[in-house]
Amino acid sequence: MIKNTPRRHLIVATLALAFAGWSHAQAYPNKPLTMVVPFPPGGAADITARLVAKGMADLMGQPVVVDNKPGASGIIGAEFMLARPADGYTLLLASNSVTTFKWLYPNVSFDPVKDFRGIAIALQSPYMAVVGDKFQGSEIADLIRAAKDHPGKIDYATAGNGTGPHLFAEMFKQATGTFMTGIPYRGSAPALTAVMSGEVPVYFDILLSSQPFLSSGRLKSLGVSSKERVPQFPNVKTFAEQGIKGLEISAWFGVVVKSGTPEPVIQALSQAMNKVVRSAPFVTRAGELGATAVGGTPESFQATIADETAAWGRLIKEKNIRVD
């Protein structure tokens, strides 16, 4: 007879936990999933979510229903997801804007580092300094020279205070020692229109948004924030190539769940999502949109959320940035 020693109890408990985790993973998912998109239908986030949802549904054998819940810069959708059980059946298509919420909205009810659990980044898109076709110059040095020759007289468009284009512009000014004046618009579409009309000379937009206008020649790019030149516009030099360091930043869309979701479920979601975003159709579609498919582990995505939350916090505090 085997005695009930403390060591035996520990072994039995460990095996029980491992089996429970295995059985949970085998049973998951056994009902439809919901992917919350905190933005309106038709935009880049919505397109990304539907591509990921369709691929994950095919792999996991359950429908993944896309549910658009726009409002408050994405906060409403995030809070909706967090109000659901931490069981892996409600996902959130998050953007990198979640890493700025706690700094821009002091009363926000959640902390993305503590309350989100990353699954994987679906795609990322670099920032570009885009100007109208009448802009005198073709490289970032031309913009820097104009800004330094006329301090405070050169305007740049933003998609609103505290948005990604605004924060990137602040980083650009910091990296180049320039002083330009930000003009907030209500989103990227009117900001791009202002640049194309000549109302404002430059806008730091993500490629995913500005690509159609760059392809048509209505806009041109002075530089891109990616580590390497983007395939869609191989003649556009990176900022680093042009001597500006520290601007290798991209906007991203990724899937997160509520913190506390069982680890076997996290891993099941991650495996499915990585198969989707690394598939040839997804990679091709991402390129057509002006983005790059990413993927990766839950741990690496969680680290990205934590690192960017800290970095944007430093910038927002230093520049005393406030939302509209």
C-alpha positions as a Markdown table, in Angstrom:
| # | Residue | x | y | z |
|---|---|---|---|---|
| 1 | Met | 0.0 | 0.0 | 0.0 |
| 2 | Ile | 1.2 | 3.5 | -0.9 |
| 3 | Lys | 1.2 | 5.9 | 2.0 |
| 4 | Asn | -0.5 | 9.3 | 1.6 |
| 5 | Thr | 2.6 | 11.3 | 1.9 |
| 6 | Pro | 2.7 | 15.1 | 1.2 |
| 7 | Arg | 4.8 | 14.4 | -1.9 |
| 8 | Arg | 2.2 | 12.0 | -3.2 |
| 9 | His | -0.5 | 14.6 | -2.6 |
| 10 | Leu | 1.5 | 17.1 | -4.6 |
| 11 | Ile | 2.0 | 14.7 | -7.5 |
| 12 | Val | -1.7 | 13.9 | -7.6 |
| 13 | Ala | -2.7 | 17.6 | -7.5 |
| 14 | Thr | -0.2 | 18.4 | -10.3 |
| 15 | Leu | -1.6 | 15.7 | -12.5 |
| 16 | Ala | -5.1 | 16.7 | -11.8 |
| 17 | Leu | -4.4 | 20.3 | -12.8 |
| 18 | Ala | -2.6 | 19.2 | -16.0 |
| 19 | Phe | -5.5 | 16.9 | -16.9 |
| 20 | Ala | -8.0 | 19.7 | -16.3 |
| 21 | Gly | -6.1 | 22.0 | -18.5 |
| 22 | Trp | -5.9 | 19.4 | -21.2 |
| 23 | Ser | -9.6 | 18.5 | -21.1 |
| 24 | His | -10.5 | 22.2 | -21.1 |
| 25 | Ala | -8.4 | 22.8 | -24.2 |
| 26 | Gln | -9.9 | 19.7 | -25.9 |
| 27 | Ala | -13.5 | 21.0 | -25.2 |
| 28 | Tyr | -12.8 | 24.5 | -26.3 |
| 29 | Pro | -14.5 | 25.9 | -28.3 |
| 30 | Asn | -17.8 | 24.2 | -28.0 |
| 31 | Lys | -20.0 | 27.2 | -28.9 |
| 32 | Pro | -19.7 | 30.4 | -31.1 |
| 33 | Leu | -17.1 | 33.1 | -30.3 |
| 34 | Thr | -17.6 | 36.8 | -30.5 |
| 35 | Met | -14.9 | 39.2 | -31.8 |
| 36 | Val | -15.7 | 42.7 | -30.6 |
| 37 | Val | -14.5 | 45.5 | -32.9 |
| 38 | Pro | -14.5 | 48.9 | -31.1 |
| 39 | Phe | -14.7 | 50.8 | -34.3 |
| 40 | Pro | -17.4 | 51.3 | -37.0 |
| 41 | Pro | -17.9 | 48.8 | -39.9 |
| 42 | Gly | -15.9 | 49.3 | -43.1 |
| 43 | Gly | -12.7 | 50.6 | -41.6 |
| 44 | Ala | -9.2 | 49.0 | -41.3 |
| 45 | Ala | -10.0 | 47.5 | -37.9 |
| 46 | Asp | -13.2 | 46.0 | -39.2 |
| 47 | Ile | -11.6 | 44.6 | -42.3 |
| 48 | Thr | -8.8 | 43.1 | -40.2 |
| 49 | Ala | -11.3 | 41.6 | -37.7 |
| 50 | Arg | -13.4 | 39.9 | -40.4 |
| 51 | Leu | -10.3 | 38.4 | -42.1 |
| 52 | Val | -9.1 | 37.0 | -38.8 |
| 53 | Ala | -12.5 | 35.9 | -37.6 |
| 54 | Lys | -13.2 | 34.0 | -40.9 |
| 55 | Gly | -9.9 | 32.1 | -40.7 |
| 56 | Met | -10.2 | 31.3 | -37.0 |
| 57 | Ala | -13.8 | 30.0 | -37.5 |
| 58 | Asp | -12.6 | 27.6 | -40.3 |
| 59 | Leu | -9.8 | 26.3 | -38.1 |
| 60 | Met | -11.6 | 26.1 | -34.8 |
| 61 | Gly | -14.9 | 24.6 | -36.1 |
| 62 | Gln | -17.1 | 27.3 | -34.5 |
| 63 | Pro | -18.5 | 30.6 | -35.9 |
| 64 | Val | -16.6 | 33.8 | -34.8 |
| 65 | Val | -19.2 | 36.6 | -35.0 |
| 66 | Val | -17.9 | 40.1 | -35.5 |
| 67 | Asp | -19.7 | 42.6 | -33.3 |
| 68 | Asn | -19.0 | 46.3 | -33.9 |
| 69 | Lys | -19.2 | 48.4 | -30.8 |
| 70 | Pro | -17.7 | 51.8 | -31.7 |
| 71 | Gly | -17.5 | 54.9 | -29.5 |
| 72 | Ala | -15.2 | 56.8 | -27.1 |
| 73 | Ser | -12.1 | 56.1 | -29.2 |
| 74 | Gly | -12.5 | 52.3 | -28.7 |
| 75 | Ile | -13.2 | 52.4 | -24.9 |
| 76 | Ile | -16.8 | 51.3 | -25.2 |
| 77 | Gly | -15.8 | 48.1 | -27.1 |
| 78 | Ala | -13.0 | 47.3 | -24.7 |
| 79 | Glu | -15.3 | 47.7 | -21.7 |
| 80 | Phe | -17.9 | 45.5 | -23.3 |
| 81 | Met | -15.4 | 42.7 | -23.7 |
| 82 | Leu | -14.1 | 43.1 | -20.1 |
| 83 | Ala | -17.7 | 42.8 | -18.8 |
| 84 | Arg | -17.9 | 39.2 | -20.2 |
| 85 | Pro | -16.5 | 36.1 | -18.5 |
| 86 | Ala | -12.8 | 35.3 | -18.9 |
| 87 | Asp | -13.5 | 32.1 | -20.8 |
| 88 | Gly | -12.1 | 32.9 | -24.3 |
| 89 | Tyr | -15.5 | 33.2 | -26.0 |
| 90 | Thr | -15.3 | 37.0 | -26.2 |
| 91 | Leu | -12.3 | 38.5 | -28.1 |
| 92 | Leu | -11.4 | 42.1 | -28.7 |
| 93 | Leu | -9.8 | 43.4 | -31.9 |
| 94 | Ala | -7.5 | 45.9 | -30.2 |
| 95 | Ser | -5.3 | 48.6 | -31.7 |
| 96 | Asn | -2.2 | 50.2 | -30.3 |
| 97 | Ser | -4.4 | 53.1 | -29.1 |
| 98 | Val | -5.3 | 51.0 | -26.1 |
| 99 | Thr | -1.7 | 51.7 | -24.8 |
| 100 | Thr | -2.5 | 55.4 | -24.5 |
| 101 | Phe | -5.9 | 55.1 | -22.8 |
| 102 | Lys | -4.7 | 55.3 | -19.1 |
| 103 | Trp | -2.7 | 58.5 | -19.9 |
| 104 | Leu | -5.3 | 60.3 | -22.0 |
| 105 | Tyr | -8.4 | 59.2 | -20.1 |
| 106 | Pro | -7.6 | 59.2 | -16.4 |
| 107 | Asn | -11.1 | 57.9 | -15.5 |
| 108 | Val | -11.0 | 54.9 | -17.9 |
| 109 | Ser | -12.1 | 51.8 | -16.0 |
| 110 | Phe | -9.4 | 49.4 | -17.1 |
| 111 | Asp | -5.6 | 49.0 | -17.5 |
| 112 | Pro | -4.6 | 47.2 | -20.7 |
| 113 | Val | -1.4 | 45.8 | -19.1 |
| 114 | Lys | -3.3 | 44.2 | -16.2 |
| 115 | Asp | -6.8 | 43.5 | -17.7 |
| 116 | Phe | -5.9 | 42.3 | -21.2 |
| 117 | Arg | -4.2 | 39.1 | -22.2 |
| 118 | Gly | -2.6 | 39.3 | -25.6 |
| 119 | Ile | -3.2 | 36.5 | -28.2 |
| 120 | Ala | -1.2 | 37.8 | -31.2 |
| 121 | Ile | -0.8 | 40.8 | -33.4 |
| 122 | Ala | -2.6 | 40.4 | -36.7 |
| 123 | Leu | -0.9 | 43.1 | -38.7 |
| 124 | Gln | 1.1 | 46.3 | -38.4 |
| 125 | Ser | 1.4 | 49.4 | -40.6 |
| 126 | Pro | 4.2 | 52.0 | -40.5 |
| 127 | Tyr | 3.8 | 55.7 | -40.3 |
| 128 | Met | 4.7 | 57.9 | -43.3 |
| 129 | Ala | 5.3 | 61.6 | -43.6 |
| 130 | Val | 2.8 | 62.4 | -46.4 |
| 131 | Val | 2.7 | 65.7 | -48.3 |
| 132 | Gly | 0.7 | 67.1 | -51.2 |
| 133 | Asp | 2.0 | 66.8 | -54.8 |
| 134 | Lys | 2.9 | 70.5 | -54.8 |
| 135 | Phe | 5.3 | 70.2 | -51.8 |
| 136 | Gln | 8.8 | 71.4 | -52.7 |
| 137 | Gly | 11.0 | 68.5 | -51.8 |
| 138 | Ser | 11.1 | 64.7 | -51.8 |
| 139 | Glu | 12.9 | 63.8 | -48.6 |
| 140 | Ile | 12.4 | 64.4 | -44.9 |
| 141 | Ala | 15.4 | 66.8 | -44.8 |
| 142 | Asp | 13.3 | 69.2 | -46.9 |
| 143 | Leu | 10.5 | 69.2 | -44.3 |
| 144 | Ile | 13.0 | 69.6 | -41.4 |
| 145 | Arg | 14.7 | 72.5 | -43.2 |
| 146 | Ala | 11.4 | 74.3 | -43.7 |
| 147 | Ala | 10.4 | 73.8 | -40.1 |
| 148 | Lys | 13.7 | 75.1 | -38.7 |
| 149 | Asp | 13.7 | 78.0 | -41.1 |
| 150 | His | 10.2 | 79.0 | -40.0 |
| 151 | Pro | 9.8 | 77.8 | -36.4 |
| 152 | Gly | 6.1 | 77.3 | -35.5 |
| 153 | Lys | 5.0 | 78.5 | -38.9 |
| 154 | Ile | 4.8 | 75.0 | -40.5 |
| 155 | Asp | 1.5 | 73.2 | -39.7 |
| 156 | Tyr | 0.9 | 69.5 | -39.6 |
| 157 | Ala | -2.4 | 67.7 | -39.6 |
| 158 | Thr | -3.5 | 65.2 | -37.0 |
| 159 | Ala | -6.5 | 62.9 | -36.7 |
| 160 | Gly | -7.3 | 64.6 | -33.4 |
| 161 | Asn | -5.4 | 65.2 | -30.2 |
| 162 | Gly | -4.0 | 62.1 | -28.7 |
| 163 | Thr | -4.4 | 59.9 | -31.8 |
| 164 | Gly | -1.6 | 57.9 | -33.2 |
| 165 | Pro | -0.7 | 60.4 | -35.9 |
| 166 | His | -0.6 | 63.2 | -33.3 |
| 167 | Leu | 1.6 | 61.2 | -31.0 |
| 168 | Phe | 4.0 | 60.1 | -33.8 |
| 169 | Ala | 4.3 | 63.7 | -34.9 |
| 170 | Glu | 5.3 | 64.7 | -31.4 |
| 171 | Met | 8.0 | 62.0 | -31.5 |
| 172 | Phe | 9.1 | 63.2 | -34.9 |
| 173 | Lys | 9.5 | 66.8 | -33.6 |
| 174 | Gln | 11.4 | 65.5 | -30.5 |
| 175 | Ala | 13.7 | 63.4 | -32.7 |
| 176 | Thr | 14.4 | 66.2 | -35.2 |
| 177 | Gly | 14.5 | 69.3 | -32.9 |
| 178 | Thr | 11.7 | 71.0 | -34.9 |
| 179 | Phe | 8.8 | 73.1 | -33.8 |
| 180 | Met | 5.7 | 72.7 | -35.9 |
| 181 | Thr | 2.0 | 73.4 | -35.0 |
| 182 | Gly | -0.5 | 70.6 | -34.9 |
| 183 | Ile | -3.9 | 71.2 | -36.5 |
| 184 | Pro | -6.5 | 68.6 | -35.3 |
| 185 | Tyr | -9.1 | 67.2 | -37.7 |
| 186 | Arg | -11.9 | 64.8 | -37.0 |
| 187 | Gly | -10.2 | 61.6 | -38.3 |
| 188 | Ser | -7.7 | 60.6 | -41.0 |
| 189 | Ala | -10.0 | 61.2 | -43.9 |
| 190 | Pro | -10.4 | 65.0 | -43.4 |
| 191 | Ala | -6.7 | 65.3 | -42.4 |
| 192 | Leu | -5.7 | 63.6 | -45.7 |
| 193 | Thr | -8.1 | 65.9 | -47.6 |
| 194 | Ala | -6.5 | 68.9 | -46.0 |
| 195 | Val | -3.0 | 67.8 | -47.1 |
| 196 | Met | -4.1 | 67.1 | -50.6 |
| 197 | Ser | -5.8 | 70.5 | -50.9 |
| 198 | Gly | -2.7 | 72.3 | -49.6 |
| 199 | Glu | -4.5 | 73.5 | -46.5 |
| 200 | Val | -1.8 | 71.8 | -44.4 |
| 201 | Pro | 1.6 | 70.7 | -45.7 |
| 202 | Val | 2.2 | 67.4 | -43.9 |
| 203 | Tyr | 0.4 | 64.6 | -42.1 |
| 204 | Phe | 2.1 | 61.6 | -40.3 |
| 205 | Asp | -0.4 | 58.9 | -41.3 |
| 206 | Ile | -0.2 | 55.1 | -41.3 |
| 207 | Leu | 0.4 | 53.5 | -44.7 |
| 208 | Leu | -2.8 | 51.5 | -44.3 |
| 209 | Ser | -4.8 | 54.7 | -44.4 |
| 210 | Ser | -2.9 | 56.7 | -47.0 |
| 211 | Gln | -1.9 | 54.0 | -49.5 |
| 212 | Pro | -4.6 | 54.7 | -52.0 |
| 213 | Phe | -3.7 | 58.3 | -52.3 |
| 214 | Leu | 0.0 | 57.6 | -52.5 |
| 215 | Ser | -0.7 | 55.0 | -55.2 |
| 216 | Ser | -2.7 | 57.5 | -57.2 |
| 217 | Gly | -0.1 | 60.2 | -57.0 |
| 218 | Arg | -2.3 | 62.6 | -55.0 |
| 219 | Leu | 0.1 | 62.3 | -52.1 |
| 220 | Lys | 3.8 | 61.6 | -51.9 |
| 221 | Ser | 5.8 | 60.3 | -48.9 |
| 222 | Leu | 9.0 | 61.8 | -47.5 |
| 223 | Gly | 9.9 | 58.9 | -45.3 |
| 224 | Val | 8.6 | 55.7 | -43.6 |
| 225 | Ser | 8.9 | 54.6 | -40.0 |
| 226 | Ser | 9.5 | 50.9 | -40.7 |
| 227 | Lys | 12.9 | 49.2 | -40.2 |
| 228 | Glu | 13.1 | 48.5 | -43.9 |
| 229 | Arg | 11.5 | 50.1 | -46.9 |
| 230 | Val | 8.0 | 48.9 | -47.6 |
| 231 | Pro | 7.5 | 46.7 | -50.7 |
| 232 | Gln | 4.6 | 48.9 | -51.9 |
| 233 | Phe | 6.8 | 52.0 | -52.2 |
| 234 | Pro | 10.4 | 50.8 | -52.5 |
| 235 | Asn | 11.7 | 54.3 | -53.4 |
| 236 | Val | 10.6 | 55.8 | -50.1 |
| 237 | Lys | 13.5 | 55.8 | -47.7 |
| 238 | Thr | 13.1 | 54.9 | -44.0 |
| 239 | Phe | 13.6 | 57.7 | -41.4 |
| 240 | Ala | 16.6 | 55.8 | -40.2 |
| 241 | Glu | 18.2 | 55.8 | -43.7 |
| 242 | Gln | 17.7 | 59.6 | -43.6 |
| 243 | Gly | 19.5 | 59.9 | -40.3 |
| 244 | Ile | 16.6 | 60.1 | -37.9 |
| 245 | Lys | 16.8 | 57.4 | -35.2 |
| 246 | Gly | 14.2 | 56.2 | -32.7 |
| 247 | Leu | 11.2 | 56.4 | -35.0 |
| 248 | Glu | 10.8 | 52.7 | -35.9 |
| 249 | Ile | 7.2 | 52.6 | -34.8 |
| 250 | Ser | 4.1 | 51.0 | -36.4 |
| 251 | Ala | 0.4 | 51.0 | -35.7 |
| 252 | Trp | -1.0 | 47.6 | -35.1 |
| 253 | Phe | -4.2 | 45.6 | -34.7 |
| 254 | Gly | -4.2 | 42.5 | -32.5 |
| 255 | Val | -6.5 | 40.2 | -30.6 |
| 256 | Val | -6.8 | 40.2 | -26.8 |
| 257 | Val | -9.0 | 38.5 | -24.3 |
| 258 | Lys | -9.8 | 39.2 | -20.7 |
| 259 | Ser | -7.0 | 38.6 | -18.2 |
| 260 | Gly | -7.7 | 35.4 | -16.2 |
| 261 | Thr | -8.6 | 33.4 | -19.3 |
| 262 | Pro | -7.3 | 29.8 | -18.8 |
| 263 | Glu | -3.9 | 29.2 | -20.3 |
| 264 | Pro | -4.9 | 26.3 | -22.5 |
| 265 | Val | -7.6 | 28.5 | -24.1 |
| 266 | Ile | -5.0 | 31.3 | -24.7 |
| 267 | Gln | -2.7 | 28.8 | -26.4 |
| 268 | Ala | -5.5 | 27.4 | -28.5 |
| 269 | Leu | -6.5 | 30.8 | -29.7 |
| 270 | Ser | -2.9 | 31.8 | -30.4 |
| 271 | Gln | -2.2 | 28.7 | -32.5 |
| 272 | Ala | -5.3 | 29.3 | -34.6 |
| 273 | Met | -4.6 | 33.0 | -35.0 |
| 274 | Asn | -1.0 | 32.4 | -36.0 |
| 275 | Lys | -2.1 | 29.9 | -38.7 |
| 276 | Val | -4.5 | 32.5 | -40.1 |
| 277 | Val | -2.1 | 35.5 | -40.2 |
| 278 | Arg | 0.7 | 33.5 | -41.6 |
| 279 | Ser | -1.4 | 32.0 | -44.4 |
| 280 | Ala | -0.7 | 33.2 | -48.0 |
| 281 | Pro | -4.2 | 34.8 | -48.5 |
| 282 | Phe | -3.9 | 36.8 | -45.3 |
| 283 | Val | -0.3 | 37.9 | -46.0 |
| 284 | Thr | -1.3 | 39.0 | -49.5 |
| 285 | Arg | -4.4 | 40.9 | -48.3 |
| 286 | Ala | -2.4 | 42.6 | -45.6 |
| 287 | Gly | 0.1 | 43.8 | -48.2 |
| 288 | Glu | -2.8 | 45.1 | -50.4 |
| 289 | Leu | -4.0 | 47.1 | -47.4 |
| 290 | Gly | -0.6 | 48.7 | -46.8 |
| 291 | Ala | 0.3 | 46.5 | -43.8 |
| 292 | Thr | 2.4 | 43.5 | -42.8 |
| 293 | Ala | 1.1 | 40.3 | -41.3 |
| 294 | Val | 2.8 | 39.7 | -37.9 |
| 295 | Gly | 1.6 | 36.8 | -35.6 |
| 296 | Gly | 3.8 | 35.9 | -32.6 |
| 297 | Thr | 3.3 | 34.5 | -29.1 |
| 298 | Pro | 0.9 | 35.7 | -26.4 |
| 299 | Glu | 4.0 | 36.6 | -24.3 |
| 300 | Ser | 5.6 | 38.8 | -27.0 |
| 301 | Phe | 2.3 | 40.6 | -27.6 |
| 302 | Gln | 1.8 | 41.2 | -23.9 |
| 303 | Ala | 5.3 | 42.6 | -23.7 |
| 304 | Thr | 4.5 | 44.9 | -26.6 |
| 305 | Ile | 1.4 | 46.2 | -24.8 |
| 306 | Ala | 3.4 | 46.8 | -21.6 |
| 307 | Asp | 6.4 | 48.5 | -23.4 |
| 308 | Glu | 4.2 | 50.8 | -25.5 |
| 309 | Thr | 2.0 | 51.8 | -22.6 |
| 310 | Ala | 5.1 | 52.9 | -20.7 |
| 311 | Ala | 6.7 | 54.7 | -23.7 |
| 312 | Trp | 3.5 | 56.6 | -24.7 |
| 313 | Gly | 3.0 | 57.5 | -21.0 |
| 314 | Arg | 6.4 | 59.2 | -20.9 |
| 315 | Leu | 5.7 | 61.2 | -24.0 |
| 316 | Ile | 2.1 | 62.2 | -23.1 |
| 317 | Lys | 3.2 | 63.4 | -19.7 |
| 318 | Glu | 6.3 | 65.2 | -21.0 |
| 319 | Lys | 4.3 | 67.0 | -23.7 |
| 320 | Asn | 1.2 | 67.5 | -21.5 |
| 321 | Ile | -1.0 | 66.1 | -24.3 |
| 322 | Arg | -4.7 | 66.3 | -23.7 |
| 323 | Val | -7.6 | 64.9 | -25.8 |
| 324 | Asp | -10.2 | 67.1 | -27.4 |
